[in-house]
Amino acid sequence: MLKIKQIWRTGLGLALVLMSVACSQTEAELVPAPLGDRAVLEKLADAYTAVSDQRLGVSPMSLPGDERHKFVVEVFSRAGYDYSGTLRMLAMGDFDRNNQLHKDMVELLLMPHRNQKMAKMPAAKIYTGEELMDVATLERLLNQ
């Protein structure tokens, strides 16, 4: 009986290690979402719906900014893309404000701090430091 418990614990420990390795590999494999590709936006829209249906009982827009940020990051991850990497790519000059597909991508990327209905949360409490700089850059590009 003692031998079975030891095997069980070893197997459980091994399973947990393998799961954590698999998760970290998945996160490392995420890439910025390609711009100007309708199929990418459709994939993100499908992920948006799936995450919303699975995780929320309310509209994502009714969440506070920090929770919206987590939601959008999960949407990008579910679609196989890196939220921060996509934000960075657009802020570094790949954004074309005359391209509707680019504008749609930016709308999703900036969702965490836009149109907050309840108590407005400052952007500094929503984004990481690097993301905050990229958000400010994108906002400037949008308003040129």
C-alpha positions in Angstrom: 0.0 0.0 0.0 2.9 2.4 0.9 4.5 1.7 -2.5 1.3 2.6 -4.3 1.1 5.9 -2.5 4.7 6.7 -3.4 4.1 5.9 -7.1 0.9 8.0 -7.0 2.7 11.0 -5.5 5.6 10.7 -7.9 3.2 10.5 -10.8 1.2 13.5 -9.6 4.4 15.5 -9.1 5.6 14.6 -12.5 2.3 15.6 -14.0 2.4 19.0 -12.3 5.9 19.6 -13.6 5.0 18.6 -17.1 1.9 20.9 -17.0 4.0 23.9 -15.9 6.6 23.2 -18.5 3.9 22.9 -21.2 2.3 26.2 -20.1 5.6 28.1 -20.1 6.4 26.8 -23.5 3.1 27.9 -24.8 3.5 31.4 -23.4 7.0 31.6 -24.9 5.6 30.6 -28.3 3.1 33.5 -28.6 3.9 36.0 -31.3 2.6 39.5 -32.1 -0.6 39.4 -34.1 0.0 40.2 -37.8 -1.5 43.5 -38.9 -3.8 44.1 -41.8 -5.0 40.5 -41.9 -8.8 40.0 -41.7 -8.4 36.3 -40.7 -6.3 37.4 -37.7 -9.1 39.8 -36.5 -11.6 37.0 -37.0 -9.5 34.6 -34.9 -9.3 37.3 -32.2 -13.1 37.8 -32.4 -13.7 34.1 -32.0 -11.3 34.1 -29.0 -13.1 37.1 -27.6 -16.4 35.3 -27.7 -15.0 32.1 -26.3 -13.3 33.8 -23.4 -16.3 36.0 -22.7 -18.7 33.0 -22.8 -16.4 30.9 -20.6 -15.2 33.3 -18.0 -17.7 36.1 -17.7 -21.3 36.5 -16.7 -21.2 40.2 -17.8 -20.1 42.2 -20.8 -16.3 42.7 -20.9 -17.0 46.4 -21.3 -18.5 46.5 -17.8 -15.4 45.2 -16.2 -13.0 47.5 -14.4 -9.9 48.4 -16.4 -7.5 46.0 -14.8 -9.9 43.1 -15.3 -10.5 44.2 -18.9 -6.7 44.1 -19.4 -6.6 40.5 -18.1 -9.5 39.7 -20.4 -7.9 41.1 -23.5 -4.5 39.5 -22.7 -6.3 36.2 -22.4 -8.1 36.8 -25.7 -4.8 37.3 -27.5 -3.3 34.3 -25.8 -6.2 32.1 -26.7 -5.9 33.2 -30.4 -2.1 32.4 -30.2 -0.8 35.9 -30.1 1.1 38.1 -27.6 -0.8 41.1 -26.4 2.2 43.2 -25.3 4.1 42.2 -28.4 1.3 43.4 -30.7 1.0 46.6 -28.8 4.7 47.2 -29.1 4.7 46.4 -32.8 2.0 49.0 -33.5 3.6 51.6 -31.3 6.9 51.2 -33.1 5.5 52.5 -36.3 3.6 49.7 -38.0 0.3 51.4 -37.4 -1.5 52.9 -40.4 -4.4 55.0 -39.1 -6.0 54.9 -42.6 -6.2 51.1 -42.5 -9.5 50.0 -41.0 -8.0 46.6 -40.0 -5.3 48.4 -38.1 -7.9 50.6 -36.4 -9.9 47.5 -35.4 -6.8 45.9 -33.9 -6.0 49.1 -31.9 -9.6 49.3 -30.6 -9.1 45.8 -29.1 -5.6 46.7 -27.8 -6.8 49.9 -26.1 -10.0 48.4 -24.7 -8.7 48.1 -21.1 -8.7 51.9 -20.5 -11.3 53.1 -23.0 -15.0 53.8 -22.3 -14.9 53.0 -18.6 -18.5 53.2 -17.3 -17.8 53.0 -13.6 -15.0 54.5 -11.5 -12.3 55.4 -14.0 -9.1 53.6 -13.3 -5.9 55.4 -14.3 -4.0 53.8 -17.2 -1.0 53.5 -14.9 -2.9 51.0 -12.8 -4.0 48.9 -15.8 -0.9 48.5 -17.9 2.7 47.5 -17.2 5.3 50.2 -17.6 6.3 49.2 -21.1 2.7 48.8 -22.2 1.8 52.2 -20.8 4.5 53.9 -23.0 3.2 51.9 -26.0 -0.4 52.9 -25.2 0.6 56.6 -25.0 2.4 56.3 -28.3 -0.6 54.7 -30.0 -3.0 57.4 -28.6 -0.7 60.1 -30.1 -0.6 58.3 -33.4 -4.4 58.0 -33.4 -4.8 61.7 -32.8 -2.4 63.0 -35.5 
